[in-house]
């Protein structure tokens, strides 16, 4: 009888989560919560952009504008996050439109094969995830930011989705079996890291939430399998343009299987026994991950279809992206009621939400870093190369993450475990939380900055 009551209560909770405004509100709140990081990148470019790229002073000043606000606004100052974003946004816009002269209409904007907006999006994912995976263990971290166990669109639900998008943006469609063989250099390290993490966690008996990816799977496994499966599926099409149809078709098929009962099984309270059941969360999400991955590859090919753009050309491109972003946000609102937004299964609603967030961030970053803050008096359209332009336009903090993002992620995972085992973050005061998180952010960012300074690239 008790089991039946528990099952009924769980079903009603899932039904409320699915058929309510909660996911809609969360999807918007989560997007607004990451604005301070975005503004930190913009302020760093405005205030310290003229300092030498490898200057330690510049790195430390940038960390004050990026790392410190992030730490405070996701813990003790979370109630003031929107106020901070509004005030800083208005100040930046007033400065740009009131002091900075507009670029001449004849100026040519370099796009390149790996646009700076992709680099900024990648840095956003790494920086935000680094802060959240430790902050979540402190009492000062808002409950609403924590990962959803069933349906929902909380801040921490964005992490793995943004990682999949950024991986797709810098990947290519596999055209032959020979291309699959080349995947060894990118897939095997991810799978090895995933296996190593599982083994270490098992040996030290470290607590892991099995409802996230399952008992044995983790983010490294998910990213590795996504890249492998995505490359295999891409052999089914003959051009990059056909990737769009493949991604949409795969996503609809994935959602159909979820609606036929897989979603209920994954979100049930069934014990994690046997390999399939023990890892049902991670396994069930794979095809949703692959659909998002293929969609990201398609978008990257479209975005980089022109190596350079005029002012009007860039405006037209940004308007198109903005239109698609608005369309995707509308689909997010609709799917919140029809299919639900669920990270745990990478449902249709979740994939659409992550892509809507990614497109919105790309529009914001393109506006600031490609339209307003790339200056003709600094960047010569005749002689500048992509690497030179990026080094001038992007903060050192971003370039560090771009060069060794996976290393930064591994360091943050390692330090998170160390802090949990030695400092008992669940019983720390607000002040102690901010201090510990600030030191943690400094160490993680500092290591990859030193690697940038020494020209060391690992992953």
Secondary structure, DSSP 8 states (H G I E B T S, - for coil): -HHHHHHHHHHHHHHHHHSSSHHHHHHHHHHHHTHHHHHHHHHHHHHHTTS-TT-HHHHHHHHHHHHHHHHHHTTTTGGGHHHHHHHHHHHHHHHHHHTS----TT--EE--SS-HHHHHHHHHHHHHHHHHHHHTTSTTS-GGGS--SSS---GGGHHHHHHHHHHHHT-----SHHHHHTTHHHHHHHHHHHHHHHHHHHHHT----TTTS-SS--HHHHHHHHHHHHHHHHTT-SSTTHHHHHHHHHHHHHHHHIIIIIHHHHTS-----SHHHHTHHHHHHHHHHHHHHHHHHHHHHHHTSSSEE-HHHHHHHHHHHHHHHHHHHHHHHHHHHHT---GGGT-HHHHHHHHHHHHHHHHHHIIIIIIIS--TTTS-TTT--HHHHHHHHS-HHHHHHHHSHHHHHHHHHHHHHHHHHHT-GGG--HHHHHHHHHHHHHHHHHHHHHHHHHT----
